[in-house]
Amino acid sequence: MAAQPAFNATLTRIGFNNDAIAAINLNQIMTSESLIGMTKDDVEQLMKVIYSSQGQPVIVMPFMA
């Protein structure tokens, strides 16, 4: 799938590090289309997961399932 590498490259360009990108991908957000339908609460929860991945084990919360 060509969309996921392009999405991850975009995340890198806007400043996300590899751990944050891995946390995003582990939560089933792998393309820009994955962002469609996310609520404000979903985005806030994802940001908590990303922040917790910085130097700590990644907590997978598949709220997109």
PDBQT receptor file of N, H, CA, C and O in Angstrom, charges set to zero:
ATOM      1  N   MET A   1       0.846  -1.175   0.000  1.00  0.00    +0.000 N 
ATOM      2  CA  MET A   1       0.000   0.000   0.000  1.00  0.00    +0.000 C 
ATOM      3  C   MET A   1       0.894   1.240   0.000  1.00  0.00    +0.000 C 
ATOM      4  O   MET A   1       1.676   1.451   0.927  1.00  0.00    +0.000 OA
ATOM      5  N   ALA A   2       0.773   2.039  -1.024  1.00  0.00    +0.000 N 
ATOM      6  H   ALA A   2       0.137   1.868  -1.776  1.00  0.00    +0.000 HD
ATOM      7  CA  ALA A   2       1.610   3.229  -1.173  1.00  0.00    +0.000 C 
ATOM      8  C   ALA A   2       1.146   4.378  -0.291  1.00  0.00    +0.000 C 
ATOM      9  O   ALA A   2       1.928   5.283  -0.001  1.00  0.00    +0.000 OA
ATOM     10  N   ALA A   3      -0.102   4.359   0.137  1.00  0.00    +0.000 N 
ATOM     11  H   ALA A   3      -0.737   3.624  -0.099  1.00  0.00    +0.000 HD
ATOM     12  CA  ALA A   3      -0.632   5.473   0.925  1.00  0.00    +0.000 C 
ATOM     13  C   ALA A   3      -0.001   5.560   2.314  1.00  0.00    +0.000 C 
ATOM     14  O   ALA A   3       0.240   6.660   2.810  1.00  0.00    +0.000 OA
ATOM     15  N   GLN A   4       0.268   4.424   2.944  1.00  0.00    +0.000 N 
ATOM     16  H   GLN A   4       0.073   3.531   2.541  1.00  0.00    +0.000 HD
ATOM     17  CA  GLN A   4       0.820   4.474   4.298  1.00  0.00    +0.000 C 
ATOM     18  C   GLN A   4       2.224   5.071   4.334  1.00  0.00    +0.000 C 
ATOM     19  O   GLN A   4       2.472   5.929   5.181  1.00  0.00    +0.000 OA
ATOM     20  N   PRO A   5       3.162   4.670   3.465  1.00  0.00    +0.000 N 
ATOM     21  CA  PRO A   5       4.478   5.317   3.498  1.00  0.00    +0.000 C 
ATOM     22  C   PRO A   5       4.399   6.821   3.232  1.00  0.00    +0.000 C 
ATOM     23  O   PRO A   5       5.134   7.601   3.838  1.00  0.00    +0.000 OA
ATOM     24  N   ALA A   6       3.516   7.222   2.332  1.00  0.00    +0.000 N 
ATOM     25  H   ALA A   6       2.918   6.588   1.840  1.00  0.00    +0.000 HD
ATOM     26  CA  ALA A   6       3.355   8.652   2.050  1.00  0.00    +0.000 C 
ATOM     27  C   ALA A   6       2.787   9.381   3.275  1.00  0.00    +0.000 C 
ATOM     28  O   ALA A   6       3.219  10.489   3.595  1.00  0.00    +0.000 OA
ATOM     29  N   PHE A   7       1.823   8.762   3.953  1.00  0.00    +0.000 N 
ATOM     30  H   PHE A   7       1.471   7.862   3.693  1.00  0.00    +0.000 HD
ATOM     31  CA  PHE A   7       1.229   9.345   5.161  1.00  0.00    +0.000 C 
ATOM     32  C   PHE A   7       2.288   9.474   6.250  1.00  0.00    +0.000 C 
ATOM     33  O   PHE A   7       2.397  10.518   6.893  1.00  0.00    +0.000 OA
ATOM     34  N   ASN A   8       3.073   8.407   6.458  1.00  0.00    +0.000 N 
ATOM     35  H   ASN A   8       2.984   7.559   5.935  1.00  0.00    +0.000 HD
ATOM     36  CA  ASN A   8       4.124   8.445   7.471  1.00  0.00    +0.000 C 
ATOM     37  C   ASN A   8       5.182   9.487   7.133  1.00  0.00    +0.000 C 
ATOM     38  O   ASN A   8       5.687  10.162   8.030  1.00  0.00    +0.000 OA
ATOM     39  N   ALA A   9       5.526   9.632   5.849  1.00  0.00    +0.000 N 
ATOM     40  H   ALA A   9       5.116   9.084   5.120  1.00  0.00    +0.000 HD
ATOM     41  CA  ALA A   9       6.503  10.649   5.435  1.00  0.00    +0.000 C 
ATOM     42  C   ALA A   9       5.974  12.050   5.730  1.00  0.00    +0.000 C 
ATOM     43  O   ALA A   9       6.730  12.939   6.123  1.00  0.00    +0.000 OA
ATOM     44  N   THR A  10       4.667  12.240   5.536  1.00  0.00    +0.000 N 
ATOM     45  H   THR A  10       4.052  11.519   5.217  1.00  0.00    +0.000 HD
ATOM     46  CA  THR A  10       4.057  13.537   5.850  1.00  0.00    +0.000 C 
ATOM     47  C   THR A  10       4.111  13.804   7.342  1.00  0.00    +0.000 C 
ATOM     48  O   THR A  10       4.406  14.924   7.758  1.00  0.00    +0.000 OA
ATOM     49  N   LEU A  11       3.830  12.791   8.155  1.00  0.00    +0.000 N 
ATOM     50  H   LEU A  11       3.591  11.881   7.816  1.00  0.00    +0.000 HD
ATOM     51  CA  LEU A  11       3.917  12.959   9.607  1.00  0.00    +0.000 C 
ATOM     52  C   LEU A  11       5.335  13.331  10.028  1.00  0.00    +0.000 C 
ATOM     53  O   LEU A  11       5.526  14.161  10.918  1.00  0.00    +0.000 OA
ATOM     54  N   THR A  12       6.319  12.722   9.393  1.00  0.00    +0.000 N 
ATOM     55  H   THR A  12       6.164  12.048   8.670  1.00  0.00    +0.000 HD
ATOM     56  CA  THR A  12       7.718  13.044   9.683  1.00  0.00    +0.000 C 
ATOM     57  C   THR A  12       8.013  14.502   9.318  1.00  0.00    +0.000 C 
ATOM     58  O   THR A  12       8.657  15.221  10.082  1.00  0.00    +0.000 OA
ATOM     59  N   ARG A  13       7.541  14.927   8.155  1.00  0.00    +0.000 N 
ATOM     60  H   ARG A  13       7.018  14.343   7.534  1.00  0.00    +0.000 HD
ATOM     61  CA  ARG A  13       7.787  16.305   7.702  1.00  0.00    +0.000 C 
ATOM     62  C   ARG A  13       7.182  17.336   8.636  1.00  0.00    +0.000 C 
ATOM     63  O   ARG A  13       7.736  18.423   8.796  1.00  0.00    +0.000 OA
ATOM     64  N   ILE A  14       6.050  17.013   9.258  1.00  0.00    +0.000 N 
ATOM     65  H   ILE A  14       5.600  16.130   9.128  1.00  0.00    +0.000 HD
ATOM     66  CA  ILE A  14       5.434  17.998  10.150  1.00  0.00    +0.000 C 
ATOM     67  C   ILE A  14       5.911  17.866  11.600  1.00  0.00    +0.000 C 
ATOM     68  O   ILE A  14       5.422  18.570  12.483  1.00  0.00    +0.000 OA
ATOM     69  N   GLY A  15       6.873  16.957  11.844  1.00  0.00    +0.000 N 
ATOM     70  H   GLY A  15       7.270  16.385  11.126  1.00  0.00    +0.000 HD
ATOM     71  CA  GLY A  15       7.535  16.944  13.133  1.00  0.00    +0.000 C 
ATOM     72  C   GLY A  15       7.287  15.771  14.050  1.00  0.00    +0.000 C 
ATOM     73  O   GLY A  15       7.808  15.762  15.166  1.00  0.00    +0.000 OA
ATOM     74  N   PHE A  16       6.514  14.775  13.637  1.00  0.00    +0.000 N 
ATOM     75  H   PHE A  16       6.091  14.782  12.731  1.00  0.00    +0.000 HD
ATOM     76  CA  PHE A  16       6.325  13.599  14.473  1.00  0.00    +0.000 C 
ATOM     77  C   PHE A  16       7.565  12.714  14.390  1.00  0.00    +0.000 C 
ATOM     78  O   PHE A  16       8.117  12.513  13.308  1.00  0.00    +0.000 OA
ATOM     79  N   ASN A  17       8.005  12.183  15.540  1.00  0.00    +0.000 N 
ATOM     80  H   ASN A  17       7.557  12.346  16.419  1.00  0.00    +0.000 HD
ATOM     81  CA  ASN A  17       9.153  11.274  15.526  1.00  0.00    +0.000 C 
ATOM     82  C   ASN A  17       8.677   9.844  15.268  1.00  0.00    +0.000 C 
ATOM     83  O   ASN A  17       7.475   9.590  15.186  1.00  0.00    +0.000 OA
ATOM     84  N   ASN A  18       9.619   8.918  15.142  1.00  0.00    +0.000 N 
ATOM     85  H   ASN A  18      10.596   9.124  15.209  1.00  0.00    +0.000 HD
ATOM     86  CA  ASN A  18       9.287   7.528  14.797  1.00  0.00    +0.000 C 
ATOM     87  C   ASN A  18       8.391   6.854  15.829  1.00  0.00    +0.000 C 
ATOM     88  O   ASN A  18       7.503   6.085  15.463  1.00  0.00    +0.000 OA
ATOM     89  N   ASP A  19       8.610   7.131  17.118  1.00  0.00    +0.000 N 
ATOM     90  H   ASP A  19       9.332   7.756  17.416  1.00  0.00    +0.000 HD
ATOM     91  CA  ASP A  19       7.761   6.536  18.155  1.00  0.00    +0.000 C 
ATOM     92  C   ASP A  19       6.322   7.027  18.040  1.00  0.00    +0.000 C 
ATOM     93  O   ASP A  19       5.383   6.245  18.189  1.00  0.00    +0.000 OA
ATOM     94  N   ALA A  20       6.149   8.313  17.775  1.00  0.00    +0.000 N 
ATOM     95  H   ALA A  20       6.911   8.948  17.654  1.00  0.00    +0.000 HD
ATOM     96  CA  ALA A  20       4.803   8.868  17.634  1.00  0.00    +0.000 C 
ATOM     97  C   ALA A  20       4.112   8.298  16.403  1.00  0.00    +0.000 C 
ATOM     98  O   ALA A  20       2.922   7.984  16.452  1.00  0.00    +0.000 OA
ATOM     99  N   ILE A  21       4.841   8.162  15.304  1.00  0.00    +0.000 N 
ATOM    100  H   ILE A  21       5.807   8.418  15.264  1.00  0.00    +0.000 HD
ATOM    101  CA  ILE A  21       4.267   7.601  14.084  1.00  0.00    +0.000 C 
ATOM    102  C   ILE A  21       3.862   6.146  14.319  1.00  0.00    +0.000 C 
ATOM    103  O   ILE A  21       2.804   5.712  13.862  1.00  0.00    +0.000 OA
ATOM    104  N   ALA A  22       4.695   5.401  15.024  1.00  0.00    +0.000 N 
ATOM    105  H   ALA A  22       5.554   5.753  15.396  1.00  0.00    +0.000 HD
ATOM    106  CA  ALA A  22       4.359   4.006  15.333  1.00  0.00    +0.000 C 
ATOM    107  C   ALA A  22       3.097   3.937  16.183  1.00  0.00    +0.000 C 
ATOM    108  O   ALA A  22       2.253   3.069  15.958  1.00  0.00    +0.000 OA
ATOM    109  N   ALA A  23       2.951   4.838  17.157  1.00  0.00    +0.000 N 
ATOM    110  H   ALA A  23       3.636   5.543  17.339  1.00  0.00    +0.000 HD
ATOM    111  CA  ALA A  23       1.749   4.858  17.997  1.00  0.00    +0.000 C 
ATOM    112  C   ALA A  23       0.514   5.182  17.164  1.00  0.00    +0.000 C 
ATOM    113  O   ALA A  23      -0.548   4.593  17.366  1.00  0.00    +0.000 OA
ATOM    114  N   ILE A  24       0.652   6.109  16.237  1.00  0.00    +0.000 N 
ATOM    115  H   ILE A  24       1.515   6.588  16.073  1.00  0.00    +0.000 HD
ATOM    116  CA  ILE A  24      -0.464   6.456  15.356  1.00  0.00    +0.000 C 
ATOM    117  C   ILE A  24      -0.854   5.246  14.520  1.00  0.00    +0.000 C 
ATOM    118  O   ILE A  24      -2.032   4.901  14.434  1.00  0.00    +0.000 OA
ATOM    119  N   ASN A  25       0.132   4.601  13.905  1.00  0.00    +0.000 N 
ATOM    120  H   ASN A  25       1.089   4.880  13.976  1.00  0.00    +0.000 HD
ATOM    121  CA  ASN A  25      -0.138   3.434  13.055  1.00  0.00    +0.000 C 
ATOM    122  C   ASN A  25      -0.719   2.268  13.845  1.00  0.00    +0.000 C 
ATOM    123  O   ASN A  25      -1.595   1.565  13.339  1.00  0.00    +0.000 OA
ATOM    124  N   LEU A  26      -0.253   2.044  15.076  1.00  0.00    +0.000 N 
ATOM    125  H   LEU A  26       0.458   2.615  15.487  1.00  0.00    +0.000 HD
ATOM    126  CA  LEU A  26      -0.783   0.962  15.905  1.00  0.00    +0.000 C 
ATOM    127  C   LEU A  26      -2.250   1.174  16.251  1.00  0.00    +0.000 C 
ATOM    128  O   LEU A  26      -2.952   0.227  16.606  1.00  0.00    +0.000 OA
ATOM    129  N   ASN A  27      -2.706   2.398  16.151  1.00  0.00    +0.000 N 
ATOM    130  H   ASN A  27      -2.136   3.168  15.863  1.00  0.00    +0.000 HD
ATOM    131  CA  ASN A  27      -4.102   2.715  16.427  1.00  0.00    +0.000 C 
ATOM    132  C   ASN A  27      -4.922   2.788  15.143  1.00  0.00    +0.000 C 
ATOM    133  O   ASN A  27      -5.948   3.465  15.081  1.00  0.00    +0.000 OA
ATOM    134  N   GLN A  28      -4.443   2.069  14.109  1.00  0.00    +0.000 N 
ATOM    135  H   GLN A  28      -3.609   1.519  14.160  1.00  0.00    +0.000 HD
ATOM    136  CA  GLN A  28      -5.170   1.913  12.851  1.00  0.00    +0.000 C 
ATOM    137  C   GLN A  28      -5.330   3.204  12.072  1.00  0.00    +0.000 C 
ATOM    138  O   GLN A  28      -6.249   3.325  11.262  1.00  0.00    +0.000 OA
ATOM    139  N   ILE A  29      -4.454   4.169  12.301  1.00  0.00    +0.000 N 
ATOM    140  H   ILE A  29      -3.707   4.071  12.959  1.00  0.00    +0.000 HD
ATOM    141  CA  ILE A  29      -4.448   5.399  11.517  1.00  0.00    +0.000 C 
ATOM    142  C   ILE A  29      -3.216   5.328  10.639  1.00  0.00    +0.000 C 
ATOM    143  O   ILE A  29      -2.103   5.648  11.058  1.00  0.00    +0.000 OA
ATOM    144  N   MET A  30      -3.449   4.897   9.401  1.00  0.00    +0.000 N 
ATOM    145  H   MET A  30      -4.353   4.638   9.060  1.00  0.00    +0.000 HD
ATOM    146  CA  MET A  30      -2.344   4.618   8.498  1.00  0.00    +0.000 C 
ATOM    147  C   MET A  30      -2.387   5.426   7.208  1.00  0.00    +0.000 C 
ATOM    148  O   MET A  30      -1.429   5.405   6.434  1.00  0.00    +0.000 OA
ATOM    149  N   THR A  31      -3.470   6.131   6.970  1.00  0.00    +0.000 N 
ATOM    150  H   THR A  31      -4.248   6.148   7.599  1.00  0.00    +0.000 HD
ATOM    151  CA  THR A  31      -3.607   6.984   5.793  1.00  0.00    +0.000 C 
ATOM    152  C   THR A  31      -4.428   8.204   6.197  1.00  0.00    +0.000 C 
ATOM    153  O   THR A  31      -5.042   8.224   7.264  1.00  0.00    +0.000 OA
ATOM    154  N   SER A  32      -4.434   9.205   5.352  1.00  0.00    +0.000 N 
ATOM    155  H   SER A  32      -3.935   9.190   4.485  1.00  0.00    +0.000 HD
ATOM    156  CA  SER A  32      -5.242  10.388   5.653  1.00  0.00    +0.000 C 
ATOM    157  C   SER A  32      -6.725  10.043   5.702  1.00  0.00    +0.000 C 
ATOM    158  O   SER A  32      -7.490  10.695   6.412  1.00  0.00    +0.000 OA
ATOM    159  N   GLU A  33      -7.138   9.020   4.951  1.00  0.00    +0.000 N 
ATOM    160  H   GLU A  33      -6.517   8.490   4.374  1.00  0.00    +0.000 HD
ATOM    161  CA  GLU A  33      -8.534   8.590   4.987  1.00  0.00    +0.000 C 
ATOM    162  C   GLU A  33      -8.932   8.069   6.366  1.00  0.00    +0.000 C 
ATOM    163  O   GLU A  33     -10.103   8.122   6.740  1.00  0.00    +0.000 OA
ATOM    164  N   SER A  34      -7.956   7.565   7.117  1.00  0.00    +0.000 N 
ATOM    165  H   SER A  34      -7.004   7.522   6.813  1.00  0.00    +0.000 HD
ATOM    166  CA  SER A  34      -8.228   7.072   8.472  1.00  0.00    +0.000 C 
ATOM    167  C   SER A  34      -8.680   8.192   9.404  1.00  0.00    +0.000 C 
ATOM    168  O   SER A  34      -9.308   7.933  10.431  1.00  0.00    +0.000 OA
ATOM    169  N   LEU A  35      -8.365   9.424   9.053  1.00  0.00    +0.000 N 
ATOM    170  H   LEU A  35      -7.854   9.635   8.220  1.00  0.00    +0.000 HD
ATOM    171  CA  LEU A  35      -8.709  10.568   9.897  1.00  0.00    +0.000 C 
ATOM    172  C   LEU A  35     -10.161  11.001   9.724  1.00  0.00    +0.000 C 
ATOM    173  O   LEU A  35     -10.717  11.695  10.575  1.00  0.00    +0.000 OA
ATOM    174  N   ILE A  36     -10.769  10.585   8.614  1.00  0.00    +0.000 N 
ATOM    175  H   ILE A  36     -10.317  10.021   7.922  1.00  0.00    +0.000 HD
ATOM    176  CA  ILE A  36     -12.155  10.968   8.344  1.00  0.00    +0.000 C 
ATOM    177  C   ILE A  36     -13.063  10.337   9.393  1.00  0.00    +0.000 C 
ATOM    178  O   ILE A  36     -12.977   9.138   9.663  1.00  0.00    +0.000 OA
ATOM    179  N   GLY A  37     -13.904  11.127   9.962  1.00  0.00    +0.000 N 
ATOM    180  H   GLY A  37     -13.974  12.100   9.743  1.00  0.00    +0.000 HD
ATOM    181  CA  GLY A  37     -14.852  10.626  10.947  1.00  0.00    +0.000 C 
ATOM    182  C   GLY A  37     -14.355  10.685  12.375  1.00  0.00    +0.000 C 
ATOM    183  O   GLY A  37     -15.098  10.355  13.300  1.00  0.00    +0.000 OA
ATOM    184  N   MET A  38     -13.116  11.097  12.575  1.00  0.00    +0.000 N 
ATOM    185  H   MET A  38     -12.512  11.365  11.824  1.00  0.00    +0.000 HD
ATOM    186  CA  MET A  38     -12.622  11.211  13.943  1.00  0.00    +0.000 C 
ATOM    187  C   MET A  38     -13.284  12.402  14.620  1.00  0.00    +0.000 C 
ATOM    188  O   MET A  38     -13.392  13.483  14.041  1.00  0.00    +0.000 OA
ATOM    189  N   THR A  39     -13.722  12.188  15.842  1.00  0.00    +0.000 N 
ATOM    190  H   THR A  39     -13.634  11.310  16.313  1.00  0.00    +0.000 HD
ATOM    191  CA  THR A  39     -14.320  13.270  16.618  1.00  0.00    +0.000 C 
ATOM    192  C   THR A  39     -13.220  13.998  17.382  1.00  0.00    +0.000 C 
ATOM    193  O   THR A  39     -12.073  13.553  17.415  1.00  0.00    +0.000 OA
ATOM    194  N   LYS A  40     -13.576  15.095  17.982  1.00  0.00    +0.000 N 
ATOM    195  H   LYS A  40     -14.508  15.457  17.956  1.00  0.00    +0.000 HD
ATOM    196  CA  LYS A  40     -12.637  15.846  18.822  1.00  0.00    +0.000 C 
ATOM    197  C   LYS A  40     -12.093  14.950  19.933  1.00  0.00    +0.000 C 
ATOM    198  O   LYS A  40     -10.900  14.984  20.234  1.00  0.00    +0.000 OA
ATOM    199  N   ASP A  41     -12.964  14.155  20.538  1.00  0.00    +0.000 N 
ATOM    200  H   ASP A  41     -13.934  14.128  20.294  1.00  0.00    +0.000 HD
ATOM    201  CA  ASP A  41     -12.529  13.246  21.605  1.00  0.00    +0.000 C 
ATOM    202  C   ASP A  41     -11.561  12.191  21.087  1.00  0.00    +0.000 C 
ATOM    203  O   ASP A  41     -10.607  11.832  21.777  1.00  0.00    +0.000 OA
ATOM    204  N   ASP A  42     -11.804  11.687  19.864  1.00  0.00    +0.000 N 
ATOM    205  H   ASP A  42     -12.579  11.978  19.304  1.00  0.00    +0.000 HD
ATOM    206  CA  ASP A  42     -10.888  10.719  19.259  1.00  0.00    +0.000 C 
ATOM    207  C   ASP A  42      -9.497  11.318  19.091  1.00  0.00    +0.000 C 
ATOM    208  O   ASP A  42      -8.492  10.680  19.405  1.00  0.00    +0.000 OA
ATOM    209  N   VAL A  43      -9.453  12.541  18.598  1.00  0.00    +0.000 N 
ATOM    210  H   VAL A  43     -10.269  13.059  18.343  1.00  0.00    +0.000 HD
ATOM    211  CA  VAL A  43      -8.172  13.218  18.372  1.00  0.00    +0.000 C 
ATOM    212  C   VAL A  43      -7.463  13.445  19.702  1.00  0.00    +0.000 C 
ATOM    213  O   VAL A  43      -6.255  13.232  19.803  1.00  0.00    +0.000 OA
ATOM    214  N   GLU A  44      -8.197  13.873  20.716  1.00  0.00    +0.000 N 
ATOM    215  H   GLU A  44      -9.179  14.046  20.635  1.00  0.00    +0.000 HD
ATOM    216  CA  GLU A  44      -7.591  14.089  22.038  1.00  0.00    +0.000 C 
ATOM    217  C   GLU A  44      -7.041  12.786  22.602  1.00  0.00    +0.000 C 
ATOM    218  O   GLU A  44      -5.952  12.776  23.176  1.00  0.00    +0.000 OA
ATOM    219  N   GLN A  45      -7.782  11.675  22.447  1.00  0.00    +0.000 N 
ATOM    220  H   GLN A  45      -8.667  11.683  21.981  1.00  0.00    +0.000 HD
ATOM    221  CA  GLN A  45      -7.302  10.382  22.940  1.00  0.00    +0.000 C 
ATOM    222  C   GLN A  45      -6.049   9.951  22.180  1.00  0.00    +0.000 C 
ATOM    223  O   GLN A  45      -5.097   9.443  22.774  1.00  0.00    +0.000 OA
ATOM    224  N   LEU A  46      -6.057  10.155  20.867  1.00  0.00    +0.000 N 
ATOM    225  H   LEU A  46      -6.830  10.567  20.385  1.00  0.00    +0.000 HD
ATOM    226  CA  LEU A  46      -4.877   9.807  20.064  1.00  0.00    +0.000 C 
ATOM    227  C   LEU A  46      -3.665  10.605  20.522  1.00  0.00    +0.000 C 
ATOM    228  O   LEU A  46      -2.563  10.062  20.604  1.00  0.00    +0.000 OA
ATOM    229  N   MET A  47      -3.851  11.872  20.819  1.00  0.00    +0.000 N 
ATOM    230  H   MET A  47      -4.747  12.313  20.753  1.00  0.00    +0.000 HD
ATOM    231  CA  MET A  47      -2.727  12.694  21.273  1.00  0.00    +0.000 C 
ATOM    232  C   MET A  47      -2.183  12.181  22.614  1.00  0.00    +0.000 C 
ATOM    233  O   MET A  47      -0.973  12.211  22.839  1.00  0.00    +0.000 OA
ATOM    234  N   LYS A  48      -3.059  11.716  23.496  1.00  0.00    +0.000 N 
ATOM    235  H   LYS A  48      -4.042  11.692  23.313  1.00  0.00    +0.000 HD
ATOM    236  CA  LYS A  48      -2.607  11.130  24.757  1.00  0.00    +0.000 C 
ATOM    237  C   LYS A  48      -1.759   9.887  24.492  1.00  0.00    +0.000 C 
ATOM    238  O   LYS A  48      -0.733   9.681  25.140  1.00  0.00    +0.000 OA
ATOM    239  N   VAL A  49      -2.190   9.063  23.543  1.00  0.00    +0.000 N 
ATOM    240  H   VAL A  49      -3.024   9.230  23.017  1.00  0.00    +0.000 HD
ATOM    241  CA  VAL A  49      -1.440   7.860  23.194  1.00  0.00    +0.000 C 
ATOM    242  C   VAL A  49      -0.076   8.231  22.638  1.00  0.00    +0.000 C 
ATOM    243  O   VAL A  49       0.929   7.613  22.988  1.00  0.00    +0.000 OA
ATOM    244  N   ILE A  50      -0.038   9.236  21.772  1.00  0.00    +0.000 N 
ATOM    245  H   ILE A  50      -0.855   9.737  21.487  1.00  0.00    +0.000 HD
ATOM    246  CA  ILE A  50       1.228   9.682  21.180  1.00  0.00    +0.000 C 
ATOM    247  C   ILE A  50       2.160  10.196  22.269  1.00  0.00    +0.000 C 
ATOM    248  O   ILE A  50       3.338   9.839  22.296  1.00  0.00    +0.000 OA
ATOM    249  N   TYR A  51       1.645  11.028  23.161  1.00  0.00    +0.000 N 
ATOM    250  H   TYR A  51       0.688  11.318  23.139  1.00  0.00    +0.000 HD
ATOM    251  CA  TYR A  51       2.496  11.561  24.227  1.00  0.00    +0.000 C 
ATOM    252  C   TYR A  51       2.996  10.460  25.145  1.00  0.00    +0.000 C 
ATOM    253  O   TYR A  51       4.134  10.522  25.610  1.00  0.00    +0.000 OA
ATOM    254  N   SER A  52       2.172   9.451  25.420  1.00  0.00    +0.000 N 
ATOM    255  H   SER A  52       1.248   9.401  25.042  1.00  0.00    +0.000 HD
ATOM    256  CA  SER A  52       2.598   8.369  26.307  1.00  0.00    +0.000 C 
ATOM    257  C   SER A  52       3.650   7.492  25.638  1.00  0.00    +0.000 C 
ATOM    258  O   SER A  52       4.377   6.767  26.316  1.00  0.00    +0.000 OA
ATOM    259  N   SER A  53       3.734   7.555  24.302  1.00  0.00    +0.000 N 
ATOM    260  H   SER A  53       3.143   8.145  23.751  1.00  0.00    +0.000 HD
ATOM    261  CA  SER A  53       4.704   6.712  23.598  1.00  0.00    +0.000 C 
ATOM    262  C   SER A  53       6.111   7.295  23.652  1.00  0.00    +0.000 C 
ATOM    263  O   SER A  53       7.066   6.623  23.259  1.00  0.00    +0.000 OA
ATOM    264  N   GLN A  54       6.258   8.497  24.119  1.00  0.00    +0.000 N 
ATOM    265  H   GLN A  54       5.483   9.042  24.438  1.00  0.00    +0.000 HD
ATOM    266  CA  GLN A  54       7.567   9.130  24.173  1.00  0.00    +0.000 C 
ATOM    267  C   GLN A  54       8.349   8.602  25.382  1.00  0.00    +0.000 C 
ATOM    268  O   GLN A  54       8.225   9.123  26.491  1.00  0.00    +0.000 OA
ATOM    269  N   GLY A  55       9.141   7.579  25.151  1.00  0.00    +0.000 N 
ATOM    270  H   GLY A  55       9.241   7.156  24.251  1.00  0.00    +0.000 HD
ATOM    271  CA  GLY A  55       9.974   7.026  26.204  1.00  0.00    +0.000 C 
ATOM    272  C   GLY A  55       9.283   6.003  27.077  1.00  0.00    +0.000 C 
ATOM    273  O   GLY A  55       9.892   5.494  28.018  1.00  0.00    +0.000 OA
ATOM    274  N   GLN A  56       8.047   5.688  26.798  1.00  0.00    +0.000 N 
ATOM    275  H   GLN A  56       7.552   6.100  26.033  1.00  0.00    +0.000 HD
ATOM    276  CA  GLN A  56       7.307   4.704  27.566  1.00  0.00    +0.000 C 
ATOM    277  C   GLN A  56       6.698   3.693  26.606  1.00  0.00    +0.000 C 
ATOM    278  O   GLN A  56       6.600   3.961  25.408  1.00  0.00    +0.000 OA
ATOM    279  N   PRO A  57       6.291   2.549  27.108  1.00  0.00    +0.000 N 
ATOM    280  CA  PRO A  57       5.630   1.585  26.222  1.00  0.00    +0.000 C 
ATOM    281  C   PRO A  57       4.402   2.192  25.554  1.00  0.00    +0.000 C 
ATOM    282  O   PRO A  57       3.659   2.955  26.172  1.00  0.00    +0.000 OA
ATOM    283  N   VAL A  58       4.204   1.854  24.316  1.00  0.00    +0.000 N 
ATOM    284  H   VAL A  58       4.807   1.234  23.814  1.00  0.00    +0.000 HD
ATOM    285  CA  VAL A  58       3.041   2.369  23.588  1.00  0.00    +0.000 C 
ATOM    286  C   VAL A  58       1.786   1.652  24.059  1.00  0.00    +0.000 C 
ATOM    287  O   VAL A  58       1.754   0.425  24.142  1.00  0.00    +0.000 OA
ATOM    288  N   ILE A  59       0.768   2.416  24.361  1.00  0.00    +0.000 N 
ATOM    289  H   ILE A  59       0.794   3.414  24.294  1.00  0.00    +0.000 HD
ATOM    290  CA  ILE A  59      -0.512   1.878  24.770  1.00  0.00    +0.000 C 
ATOM    291  C   ILE A  59      -1.433   1.931  23.571  1.00  0.00    +0.000 C 
ATOM    292  O   ILE A  59      -1.750   3.019  23.089  1.00  0.00    +0.000 OA
ATOM    293  N   VAL A  60      -1.868   0.792  23.082  1.00  0.00    +0.000 N 
ATOM    294  H   VAL A  60      -1.611  -0.091  23.473  1.00  0.00    +0.000 HD
ATOM    295  CA  VAL A  60      -2.743   0.753  21.924  1.00  0.00    +0.000 C 
ATOM    296  C   VAL A  60      -4.181   0.857  22.381  1.00  0.00    +0.000 C 
ATOM    297  O   VAL A  60      -4.658   0.031  23.159  1.00  0.00    +0.000 OA
ATOM    298  N   MET A  61      -4.865   1.869  21.899  1.00  0.00    +0.000 N 
ATOM    299  H   MET A  61      -4.477   2.540  21.267  1.00  0.00    +0.000 HD
ATOM    300  CA  MET A  61      -6.281   2.088  22.209  1.00  0.00    +0.000 C 
ATOM    301  C   MET A  61      -7.004   2.176  20.875  1.00  0.00    +0.000 C 
ATOM    302  O   MET A  61      -7.163   3.273  20.340  1.00  0.00    +0.000 OA
ATOM    303  N   PRO A  62      -7.441   1.062  20.327  1.00  0.00    +0.000 N 
ATOM    304  CA  PRO A  62      -8.005   1.046  18.982  1.00  0.00    +0.000 C 
ATOM    305  C   PRO A  62      -9.424   1.617  18.939  1.00  0.00    +0.000 C 
ATOM    306  O   PRO A  62     -10.393   0.895  18.707  1.00  0.00    +0.000 OA
ATOM    307  N   PHE A  63      -9.522   2.925  19.167  1.00  0.00    +0.000 N 
ATOM    308  H   PHE A  63      -8.734   3.511  19.356  1.00  0.00    +0.000 HD
ATOM    309  CA  PHE A  63     -10.827   3.558  19.146  1.00  0.00    +0.000 C 
ATOM    310  C   PHE A  63     -11.364   3.687  17.727  1.00  0.00    +0.000 C 
ATOM    311  O   PHE A  63     -12.535   4.023  17.552  1.00  0.00    +0.000 OA
ATOM    312  N   MET A  64     -10.540   3.430  16.700  1.00  0.00    +0.000 N 
ATOM    313  H   MET A  64      -9.588   3.157  16.843  1.00  0.00    +0.000 HD
ATOM    314  CA  MET A  64     -11.005   3.487  15.326  1.00  0.00    +0.000 C 
ATOM    315  C   MET A  64     -11.617   2.163  14.872  1.00  0.00    +0.000 C 
ATOM    316  O   MET A  64     -12.133   2.073  13.758  1.00  0.00    +0.000 OA
ATOM    317  N   ALA A  65     -11.567   1.144  15.712  1.00  0.00    +0.000 N 
ATOM    318  H   ALA A  65     -11.148   1.217  16.617  1.00  0.00    +0.000 HD
ATOM    319  CA  ALA A  65     -12.079  -0.183  15.332  1.00  0.00    +0.000 C 
ATOM    320  C   ALA A  65     -13.576  -0.172  15.124  1.00  0.00    +0.000 C 
ATOM    321  O   ALA A  65     -14.163  -1.205  14.802  1.00  0.00    +0.000 OA
TER     322      ALA A  65
